[in-house]
Amino acid sequence: LNNSYITRQKRWEISCKLQLSERQVKV
């Protein structure tokens, strides 16, 4: 559970960064 939780957090962080980069590229 702990491992999956960390992976989930990392995934969320990566998705957040991707969204930010996508927004920057769009703008």
C-alpha positions, 0 to 999 in steps of 0.5 A: 500500500505504501509503495502504491501510494508513493507511486500515485503521488509521483504520478500525480506530480508528473501529470501536474508538471505535464499539464503545466508544461502543456499550458506553457506550450499552448500559451 
